[in-house]
Amino acid sequence: MNIYRRNLLLGGSAGLLLAPGLASFVQKDKGIELPEARSGGDSLWYELSGQKRVLPSLGNNISADVGIVGGGYTGLVAAIYLKKRRPDWRVVLLESHHLGAGASSRNSGAVYAKFTGLNDHAIAERGLRRFMAFLEEESVDCDLQPANTLFLYSSESAAREAQRELKDDERWLDREELQQSIASDFYSGAKASAGFYKIQPVRLMQAYCRIALSLGVEIYENSPVLSIESGEWNTLTSRKASVQAKQVLLATNAYTPRLGVADDKMFPVHQYSCSTGMLSREQIEALGLNNWDLRFEPNTLPITFGLSASGHFFLRLVLGYASHDSSEWQDLEYARALTRRVFAERYPQIGELGIAHEWHGVTAHTLNSRSIVSNVLSDRIYLCCAYNGLGIMPSHYSAYLSALKMTGEEVEDWRNLSRLNQHVSFLGDYYRSLMLKSSFNVLNAF
């Protein structure tokens, strides 16, 4: 018997009372989602990236030392370090769409020494140093720049609390100074923080691709992995062919639960972004973006504003959760209206500047806000995902540590990152939808 979620909801209060007994019958509706393109169109960063490299899809059965699922930052970086350490290995990477089609081309471009949910600053600093060293070693040009960063507080109570907890290397801006600095009277105060950088996300992804190909990594686009079978040789089955690999790395982030992996430990969270067209110098100065080019609202649902290296003023906010761990967001009109409202509340000038670009994204989250770097299914299949925001540096360092582990070197930082069994299991999709959807909707209403 199949009982669909929509039928349970139609039952109203009676359905809710019966839910504990019926939950086990709710159809999961799992399986890889295979639209022709990600919902919401390509990001601003992808539009600005210039010529797109098109790679072949997997057409023949092959074997490999390592099979990597996912062509974003994590998968590409792991492939690079694997080939650097073991140039004799055959490393094959499968991407369901085009490289970087997920969060790697749809993030805010912020880089910082932090693993979300992990208070070990030393690991984060080592991760940032490894990332920076890689950019220098490989002569990567991704528009890396220091960012003048503000954490903004709209309520008086939140501002007072943030000011009380100000660190020695942070500076406080009161309402009057802030209004003059950023051309917005929406906020009660802000703290200025150091140590942030910004990049052009797709340029970084393209550099990773270039380096991986130069090392001999085999990359196949439009080759979704439809199933994973563990064994002496692990089998990754795609549309037309399969890869048999001695070891596997799942670098699938928000798309992992749809594979049926770790779906009780993590869940996708959707974001929507929009930006102005390219601003003139006068417009940038009028908005204070020449002084503060990266701005965070550290709410329960965080909001990011920033000035891209190309001169576009952008906003990124959290939408919520979609049923059945979907990586697609159906109500784009709602997303569009919400981002415009939030932008206009903070910066009324946006009405004159207009919105020129918009895009949708999705990232993986866990209940304790920590990423997952772990074995799954077997001791030769690894999972590296769930960065919970600010994921550029953590994805690079986690992939590096995973490559060390897969080539026989287990370092202390690998052992200190969280394993799958250290994460609390979440409720099934019926309850998850009730809890997450309602809470996100309430939070977005303010």
N, C-alpha and C positions, 0 to 999 in steps of 0.2 A: 504493500500500500504506500502510495506517495501522497504526503500532505504538504502542500506548498505554503510557503510563508505568507503569501498574500491572502490565502484562505483563512489562516489563523488570525490574521489581523482583522479580517472582515467579521470575525466572530465577536469583536468588541470585548467587553469585560469578561464574558463567558470564556472567550478564547484565552484571555490572560490567566484566568483561574485554572484552566486546563493545561496551560503551557508546560508546567513541570512534567506532566505525564506524556505530553505529545512531542516534546522537544526532540526526543530521539528519533522521531519519524520524519523530521523536517528534511527535505531534500537539500543536500549541500550545494548542488549545482556547481561543482568544481570543474576544472579543466582549463587549459590555456585559452585565453581570449585572443582571437586572431583577427582584429580589424585591419583594414588596409593601412590605416595610419592611426596614431594615438589621438585620442579625443582632444579637441581644443587647438589643433594645428601646431606647427613648429614654433619654437621659442624665438624671441628676439635674437638670442645669441646664435641660434642656428641660421637664422635669416642673414645675419651679418658675417657669417663664416666664410663666404665666398664659395668657390667651386666645391661640390660634394663628390667625394670618392665613392664609387659604386663597386662593391665587392660581390663575388659570385655566391650563389646558394649551394648548399650541400647536395650533390647529385649522385654520389656513389658511396657505398659502404667503405669505411676506412677504419684503421686501428691507430691508436696513439698511446703515448706514455701518459699524457694528461689531456683530459677533455674539460674545457671550461664552458659553462653555460652563462651567458650574459656578456654583452659587449659594451658595458659602461666603464667607468673608472676602475672599479675593482677587478673586473675580468681582464681588462687590458694590462693593468699594472702587474697583476699576478703573472700573466703570460710573459711579460718582459723580464721580471726577476727570475722566473723559472728558466727561461732560455739563457739568461746571463749566467746562471749557476750551472745549468746542465745543457750546454749547446747541442749535445748529442741526442737530447730527447725530442720527440715529436709532440708538439703542443698544438692542439686544435681548439679553436674558439667558435662557438655557435651563438649567433644573435638572432632573435626572433624578428626584428625589424631592421632599421639601419643602426649603425654604431651610435651609442649615446642617446637613443630614442627615449630612454627613461629619464630618471632624475639627473643624469650626468649632463644633459643639455637643457635642463629646466630648473636649475637651482639659482640661488641669488648671487653666486660667485664669491661668497665670503669664506675666508680662510682664517682659522684661529687655532691656537694650541689648546684644544679641548675635545675630550671624548665625552659626549653627553651622558650623564648618569654615572660617570666614573670620576671620583674626586682625586685621583692620582695625577697631579699636575706634571710629575716627572715623566710619565709615559707620554703624555700629550706633547711635552716639549721635545722629547726624542722623536716623536712622530713628525712634528713640524720641521725639525732639523733634517730628518730623512727626506721629507718632501722637498724642502728648499735645496738640499744637496743634489737631488735628482734633477731638478730644473736646471741647475748650474752645470752638472756633469753632461747633460744631454742637450744643452743650449736650447732649452724650451722657451719660446716666446709666447706667453699667454696673457700679455698685458698685466703682469703682476705689479701691483702698486700698494704701498701702505694706505690704509683707509683711516680717515679721521672719523671716529665712531662715537655715537651717542646712544645711550639707553634712555628711552623716553617714558615718562609716567604721566598718565592723564588725570588720575585722581589725587587729591591732596593727601589722603592717607597713604597711598602707595609711594608718593614722592617723599613723605616724611620718613617712612620706613627705609627707603633706599638711601636717603641722606644719612640716616643713623648708621647704616652698614657700609658707608663709603670706605674704600681702602686707601692706603697711602698714595698709591700711584693713580688714583682717580680724582677727578675734579667735578664739583657740583655747579650746575647752572640753574639759577632760580627762574621763575616764570618770566620776569622782565628781560633778563639777559637772553633767555632762550628765545623769546618772541623776536628779539632783534636779530638773533643769530640764524634762525631757520625760517623766518617769515610765516610763523604759524602761532596762533594763540590758543591752540587746542590743549596744550600740555601744561601741567603744574610745575614740572621741573625735569631735569635730566642729569645723568652722570656721563662724563667723558671718559672713555676707556682706551687704553693703548694696546698694541699687539695684534691688531686686525690687519688683514690684507684683503684685496679683492683681485679677481682674475676674470678673464673672458672664458666661461666654462667650456664652450665648444672648441676654442682654440687649444685648450689643454687636452681635450679628448682627441682632437685631430693629431696632436703631437704624440700622444700615447699610441695611436694607431700607426703612425709613421715609424716609430721606433720598433714596435712589435713586428711589423712586416719586415723591417730591415734585419731583424734577428732571426727571421725564418718562421715566425708564428703563422699558422694557417688560419685565416679568418673567413667565416662564411656568414653572410647576412641573409635576412629573410629565411632563416632556418630554425624555426621554433622547435624546442625540445618538447615533445608531446608526452614522453614517458621516460622514466629512469628505472633501470633494473640493475640491482647490485649483485655482484658475484665475483668470481675470480677475475673476470673481465666485466667491468661495468658497461652497460649498454645505454646509450643516449639515442633515442629514436626521434627522428625528425620527419618531415612530410614525405620526402622521397628516399631517404637513406638513413643510415645509422652510423654512430661512432662507437667503437669498442675501446675503452680506455682503462689503463691500469689504475689510475687515480682520477678523481673528478673534483672540480671546484664549482660550487653553485654560487654565482655572483649575481643573483637575480633580485635582490633587495625586495621591493614592494610586490613583485610578481611571484615570490617564493610560495606563499600560501596556495596560489592557484595550481602549483605543481603537486600539492598535497604534502609538502614538507614544512614542518614547524608551524602548521596552520593553527595550532592551539597556543603558540607562544608569541606570535607576532600578528600585526594587522596593518593594512595599508591606510594611510591618511592622505587625503587629497588637498592640493593647493591650487590656487588660481593666481595668475600674475597678469599685470598689464603695464604698459609704459607709454610715455609721451613719444613724440617724434624727437629727432635730434635737436637739442636746445642750443641757443646762441650763448655766447659768453655772458651777455647781459641778463638773459633769463636764468642762467646758472647762478649768477651772483645775487639776483633778486630773491631766489629761493634759499640762499645760504648754502648751496651745494658745493661751492668752492671751499667752504669752511668745514662742513660736516657732510661727507659724501656717503656715509653708511649709517643707517638709523634703525634701531630695533625697538619694538614695543614688546617687552618681555611679559606678555599676558599669558593666561592659560593657553590661549590660541595666539601664538606670537605673530607679529606683523613685521615685515622688513621693507624698508624704503632704501633706495640707493641711486647713486649716479654711476652709470656704466662708463667704462673707458671711452665708449663711443659717443657719450654725451646724452644718453637717454635717461630720464628720470623714471624709475620703475617702482612698483609695489608688488609684494608677494604676501598672500594671506592664506590661512588654513580654512578649508571648506568643511571637511568632516570625513565620515566613513560611508562607504557604499556597500550595500548588502552583498553577501557571499564573497567577501574579500575581493570585490571587483577592482580592477585597475582602470576602469572607465568611469567617468562621471557623466550621468545622463542629463542633468538639468544645468546646462551651460548658461542659460538665460539668467537663472538665479545667481550663478557665480559671477557673471558679468555685472549684474546689477549691484551685488554686494561689494565688489571691488571698487566700482565707481562711487558708491556711497561713502565707503571708508576713505578713499582718496580725497573726495570733495570735502568731507568733514575736517580733515587735517589741513588740506591745502586747497582752499576755494579757487585759487588761480588755475586749478586743473581744468575748470570749465572752459577757460580761454585757450589753454594749451592743447587740450584734446587728447584722446587716447588713440595711438597709432598702431600699437601691437598688443596682443594678448595671447596667453597660452595656459594650458593646464599641466599639472604635474602630480606625481604621487610618490610618497616615500614610505618606507617600512618603519613601524614603531613597535616597541615592547612596553609592557606595563611598568617595568622599572626603569625605562628610558635608557637602558644599556644596549649596546650593539651585541651581536652574536658572532663569535668566531669559534667554530666547533666542528666536530665530526657529526655526521648524520647518516642514518641508514646503515653505514658500515665504517670501519676504521680507515677506509680508503676513499671515502666521499666526504668532502669538507663544505661547510656553509660559511659564508662571510657576508654579513648584511645587517640591516636594521640600525642605521646610524642616527636616527631620531633628530635630524637637523644638523647643520654645520658639518656635513659629511665629507667634504673634499679631502681634508687631511686624514681623518680616520679611515676613509676607504683606501687611501694610498698606503697608509701604514699597516692596516689590517691585511691588505693583499701582500705586502712585503713579508710580514710575519708568517702568513700562510705559505708563501713560496719557500721560506726557510724551512718550515715544518715539513712540507711535502718533499723537500730534497734532503731531509735527514738531520736538520739542525733545529732543535727546539730551544728557544731563548726564553729568558725570564718574562719579557713583555708578552709573549704568546701565552704563557701560563697565567698571567694576571688578567687577561681579557676573559670575558664571561663565556661559559659553555651553555649549551642548550638546556641542560638539566638544572642550571642555576636560575632559570626563568620560570616565573609562575605561569601556570596554564590559565588561559582565558576561557570564558564561557563560550558555548556554541553560538552559531551565527544568529539564531533567533534572539537570544538575550543580548548578544553583542550589538545587534542592530537597534534594539530598543534602547539600550543604555547609551551607546555612542551617538546615534543619530539625534536623540532628544537633547543630550548634553551639548553637542556641537551647535545645534540650532539655538538653544538658549544663549550660549556664549556669543554666537554671531549676532544675536539681536541687540547687543549692547555696543 
